[in-house]
């Protein structure tokens, strides 16, 4: 499995933030984690709220922890509230079941990391993550990975 590089992570963040500015979205925070859940890059735009670091990280971490994007995690939360409550407790509150946490796949189909974005609507957060990941030629996985 190839590792996600610092240069790639920086490009993902910068491209996602450029897309947010193009769309005139609310100020965002963007976290890129490696496959082990460790931060590679985090950026917070001016005027983004102080909880945005934790929310963006929780989206990325939740995607990695469950093996699918947080769009799917949000759908499951709507259907299985008790499970999501237990999952939140088990993860010590580290997951955020809301779209905007997107897995990053390499050309071999391996998960190399995840992006979490917070600040605007979940759909807009996710859209910016997709643009950022696409900008470096990697595969964005916002829901369930194809098998």
C-alpha angles and dihedrals in degrees: 000000000000117000122237106249129223089242091054092046092050091050091049091053095044093048092048091050092046089053090050091053091046088055093042092235127168115277111289139208118210127196125188116194129187121236090274093056097255121139116254097169136000126181129176120194120228111278095018109139122262093246092057093089091058094042095048091046091046091054093051094041092048091052091051093043095052098035096237138075121275093247085074091042090055091050090051091048089057091052102033110034095162092054092050090049089052091045091052090051093046092050092046090243094305098129128079113197097208131106113268099076108103129179118228118222128192127220091273092055095252120139108244099173146310141256123220122191129185134175111074130040114318091247091053092045089053093046090056091049090053091052092047094051092044091052091068095044096251127128121261116214109190097166134011115346115243112253 
